[in-house]
Amino acid sequence: MSFLYDTQEVGIEADPNSTFFDAIQQAMSELDPDGLVIPSLISGGTDAGLVPGVKVYGFFPMMPSERLPMYKPLVHGHNERIHMDDVAYGTEFVYRLVMNVAGPQA
């Protein structure tokens, strides 16, 4: 068996041992004290290579709910959508993350 590579691209990685990842964990624990943020490897495309030197994590939290299995076929598909409660939860997470990284402005 042999393989022929049409292209050979270098993968994008962002080390979880960083202050930014720590801020993600902090924001998540504020929303869900029992929640865990676990690094994982996901195949697929990313625009992360367009912002060299910037840590990029593919992460957008949603509340545990009976809706999660419904989302799997909808992600990046025709008529992609999520419930407003999950948008609000993710928005609150992003707000807390920005506040943890940038701090309150006077």
Secondary structure, 3 states (H helix, E strand, C coil): CCCCCCCCCCCCCCCCCCHHHHHHHHHHHHHCCCCCCCCCCCCCCCCHHHCCCCCCCCCCCCCCCCCHHHHCCCCCCCCCCCCHHHHHHHHHHHHHHHHHHHCCCC
